[in-house]
Amino acid sequence: MESTRAKIINLLSSNQDSYISGQEISNQLQISRSAIWKHIKELEKDGYVIEGIRNRGYRILQSPNKVSENTVQWGLNTNWLGKSIIHKESTTSTQHIAHDLATNHADHGTVVIADEQTAGKGRLSRAWYSSKNKGIWMSIILRPSIPPYLAPQLTLLTATVLADVLKKELKLNPKIKWPNDILLQDKKTSGILTEMQAEQDRIQYVVIGIGINVNHEPDDLAEDIQSKATSLKIETGKSWNMTELIQQILLYFEKTYEDFLDKGFSVIKEKWESYGYRIGEVTSIKTFHDVQRAVLTGIAEDGALLAKYEDGTIKKVYSGEIDWFGNT
Ligand code: BTX
C-alpha cells in the first residue's frame, strides 16, 4: 500500500508549479493538518526542499539527489508500475528480494532498487558488478498473463525500453546485442536478467533485473570488464540523475508493456531489430559441429536470433557462439 508520505509527494508533484493547500491535502488524504505538517518535516529530513506559505499551501522546490522510495515516487507518472517501491542501500541482489516479495504476494509492478549489490547476478550464474551509487540496480515484478514459453519476449521488450530511453531521452546511440546486452560504442553499459516462476501453462511471476552502469569513471569498472564495459558517464562526460533515469525507464516500460499486451510481439520485434547490433551483417556462427558464415536477419517470436546461411536457409540460433566483434 502506498504510504501517506508517498501520497503527499504525489499530490504535491501533480501540482508542480503551484501550491496545494493544507486543507486540500487534508481532504484528499483524510488526515489532520498537524499530521500533514509532521510528514512534511520528515520529507525535509529526507532532503526535500518544500516551501510552505500561509494561505497558499505547499509546493516542492527541490527533490533530494539520492535514490529512495520517495524520490522515485515523486514525479513518477506511471499508472501501475512502481506504485510500490522497495529501496535498499545495500543488498546481495535485488533479484533475491524480488523473488521473496513475489512469493509473498507482492503486486504486479512492484519495483526493488538498491544502491549497491554485493552478489549481483548475471545470466548463467555469472556475476554482475554493482558498485555503490554508481549505477541502477533494479528488479521489476510482473504477473503477465502470457504463456511461459513467451517469457523471453519480456527480455527483448526490456532491451527496447532501455534502448529507447538512452536514445530518446539521453540522445545516445545504443545497440542491442542479442540477446540482451545494451551497447554504447560496442561496449556493454547494461544487462538484463529475466527469471520466472511458472507452472506448465501459467506464469506465477516474472522478475526482470536491470543493471545499468551510470556514473562510473573508467577506474570504477572492475578490471576484468574494463575493456568491454562502459558507463553513461564515460560515454557522455557527465553525471546523470539516477532518480530521473529510473522514472523514465519505468514510464517507458509501462507504456511498452501495455502496447505489447495490446498489439502483440510484432511492435517489439520491429523495434528490437532497429536497434539490433550487426543485424543485416555477415558474421561467423560457431555451433557444436562447425563454423559457418551467415547474415543475421532479426529475431524470432521465441527470442531466438535468425541467421541466413550462404545456402539460403534461415535458421534460429539459440546458443551458438557468434563472432560479434570479428569482421567475419
Ligand atoms: P550477462 O550474463 O549477460 O552478463 C554478465 C557478464 O557481463 C559478466 O560475466 C561480466 O563479463 C560482464 N559484467 C559484469 N558486470 C558488469 C557490469 N557492471 N557492466 C558491464 N559488464 C559487466 C547480464 O548478465 C544481466 C545483468 C543483470 C543485472 C541486474 S542488476 C539488478 C538485478 N539484480 C541482479 O542481481 N541482477 C540484476
Residues whose N, C-alpha, C, O or C-beta is under 5 A from the ligand:
A	BS01	BTX	S93 T94 Q95 A119 G120 K121 G122 R123 R126 A127 W128 Y129 I136 W137 M138 S139 K188 G191 I192 L193 G209 I210 G211 I225 A229
